[in-house]
Amino acid sequence: MQFIDIGFNITDDMFAGRYRGSRKHDSDLEGVIERARENGVTYFLCTGTDCKESAEAIALCRKFNAKWEKPCCFATVGIHPTSSTKYRGEESLSELRKLVEENRDIVKAFGELGLDAERTSWADLETQERAFKEQLMLAYELGLPLFLHNRKTTVRFCEILEETTEMYKLKASETKLKASDMEASDMGSSDIPWGSCVTGSGLLPVSGVVHSFDGARDDARRFIRLGLHIGVNGCGLRELCLHEVIRAGEIPVERLHFETDAPWCSIKKTHPSFDLIKWEIENLPVVKPEKHQSNVEEMVKGRCEPMHVRQVAECLYRLHEQGEPTREKYAQFCERIYRNSLQLFRF
Ligand SMILES: [Zn+2]
């Protein structure tokens, strides 16, 4: 079976061995990626959260891709809502544009971007909104799928997506920018023209995924109506309302994606999703960060890794399955989700 982890925080300190600012072990990122590859993870979408981290994510992708025949690490470029105090208008937009244009082989999505009403102490909603809107306009222009973050802001979040779509259409018609011109503008080396996107049945100029979905049914319906896709990780699976939404088939399987949000969002024994894991039980030894040897195959206690995407997959499969779960049907389900991510991000 093959998997894609569409949410891997490759630049997180924990993979460099730093925990809350203190160094506990050497970087073990290479082992983390190898382990995931051995477990069927063929592609990783590594999250950028500001200009600096987006550049770092791209550099790490290049470093690891050089080790393998076929590239497997790709990145997003963007400013996360909780980092939006770092957003400097035109200056940031041109920096982001440059990162995308110079790294088209690696950058497969624009993000993270969005709104977060739970962490307004990092950046107030007004600051978040400005960064969100202006980055959206750039993402539409660049034709990149969106990697979206939304926390308790669904109504405003969807309004902004719709408002900016209108603004973009107006701008496009003013500059007489026909879709055919855009598609012909830069073909790159791929046979799929740069700048054209899978929009599904959606209304937006580009497609996108709302990552780390936490399960409110009305939110799911709004996102689906806008043509968006939905990414689920271990954090969302803590919420029983997400279990219900999946069981009820509210998220069409062709809009679903697996992610880990590693090193965060492990599925823990205390979570209601833990009992759903029967096949993807993990047997590697677990050690505390300070005891971890970066060259030894062992897990750091509490740290999620991209190989755990298989646990997310099994949970979602069991919630989705109406009949008796079978390995064969599980493989078909995973294959379907794999194709979704492949199609959306074009790895
Ligand atoms: Zn996020």
Boltz pocket constraint, residues with backbone or C-beta under 6 A from the ligand:
constraints:
  - pocket:
      binder: B
      contacts: [[A, 112], [A, 148], [A, 149], [A, 150], [A, 211], [A, 212]]
      max_distance: 6.0
